[in-house]
Amino acid sequence: MANDIGSPPLQLNTTDWKKIGKGAVIALGGAFLTYLAEAVKIIDFGQYTPVAVAVFSVLINFGWKWIQNNQG
């Protein structure tokens, strides 16, 4: 992509903001799923909650990539 060029220091372009937004959505999705598991009390991750958040984030990212058009 021609527009996928990095931005100069101390500036953010549209591509940067899109990447930041996607990362935020992924992190929030993982945190939400962890909260949901805690609220429902069906699954208790205990000391592994941070790992569960990371795994949930990866799964959400996988799902997002799977449904997107990634043909370039």
C-alpha positions in Angstrom: 0.0 0.0 0.0 1.3 3.4 -0.9 -0.5 5.1 2.0 1.0 2.6 4.5 4.2 4.7 4.9 5.4 5.5 8.3 4.9 9.0 9.7 7.7 11.3 10.7 8.7 11.6 14.4 6.2 13.4 16.7 3.5 13.1 14.1 0.8 10.5 13.4 -0.9 9.9 10.1 -4.2 8.2 9.3 -2.5 4.7 9.1 -1.0 5.2 12.5 -4.4 6.2 14.0 -6.1 3.1 12.4 -3.4 0.8 13.9 -3.8 2.5 17.3 -7.6 2.1 17.1 -7.4 -1.6 16.1 -5.0 -2.3 19.0 -7.3 -0.5 21.4 -10.3 -2.5 20.2 -8.4 -5.8 20.6 -7.2 -4.9 24.1 -10.7 -3.8 25.2 -12.2 -7.0 23.7 -9.9 -9.2 25.7 -10.5 -7.2 28.8 -14.2 -7.4 28.3 -14.1 -11.1 27.9 -12.1 -11.4 31.1 -14.6 -9.2 32.9 -17.5 -11.2 31.5 -15.9 -14.4 32.8 -15.5 -12.8 36.2 -19.0 -11.4 36.3 -20.5 -14.7 35.3 -18.3 -16.6 37.7 -18.3 -19.7 35.5 -14.6 -19.6 34.8 -12.0 -18.5 37.3 -8.6 -17.7 35.9 -7.1 -16.9 39.3 -3.4 -15.9 39.0 -3.5 -16.6 35.2 -5.9 -13.7 34.5 -3.2 -11.6 32.7 -2.4 -14.6 30.5 -6.1 -15.1 29.8 -6.4 -11.4 28.7 -3.5 -11.8 26.4 -4.9 -15.1 24.9 -8.4 -13.5 24.5 -6.7 -10.5 22.7 -4.9 -12.8 20.3 -8.2 -14.7 19.6 -10.0 -11.5 18.9 -7.2 -10.4 16.6 -7.4 -13.7 14.8 -11.1 -13.4 14.4 -10.8 -9.8 13.1 -8.2 -10.8 10.6 -10.3 -13.8 9.5 -13.3 -11.8 8.6 -11.4 -9.0 7.0 -10.3 -8.7 3.4 -6.5 -9.2 3.7 -5.7 -9.4 0.0 -3.7 -6.3 0.0 
